[in-house]
Amino acid sequence: MKTFIAHLFQDNGCDYTIACGHKLLKITAETKTKAKHKVYLFIKENYSGGEVIISNCEIYEVIGSEVIDVDKWYHTINSENQRKLDEYEEEKDLRDYERLSKKFNKTI
């Protein structure tokens, strides 16, 4: 079995969802033709007869994929942001100390 991704584009604007006007489907099928048929059935079941019309569809065969540990990325981002904040506060404290030392005629 192969894995395909179908990218559906919505006509008539936005349906107020994340990635407004776009829908990605993960499809497992033996061939691209069978994957296309599954997309056809999905559109028939979910997007026919209503307000939302699909204006375009692109299908991609997935050669490889990897699950990303996004929690680890957020931990790294938060650590970097905290480090920058700590550095900024330390620099600010040092500037304040130098300013107050001069004001009161004392040296570092």
Stockholm file with secondary structure:
# STOCKHOLM 1.0

chainA/1-108         MKTFIAHLFQDNGCDYTIACGHKLLKITAETKTKAKHKVYLFIKENYSGGEVIISNCEIYEVIGSEVIDVDKWYHTINSENQRKLDEYEEEKDLRDYERLSKKFNKTI
#=GR chainA/1-108 SS CEEEEEEEEEESSCCSSTTTTEEEEEEEESSHHHHHHHHHHHHHHHSSSSSCEEEEEEEEEECCCCCCCHHHHHHHHHHHHHHHHHHHHHHHHHHHHHHHHHHTTCCC
#=GC SS_cons         CEEEEEEEEEESSCCSSTTTTEEEEEEEESSHHHHHHHHHHHHHHHSSSSSCEEEEEEEEEECCCCCCCHHHHHHHHHHHHHHHHHHHHHHHHHHHHHHHHHHTTCCC
//
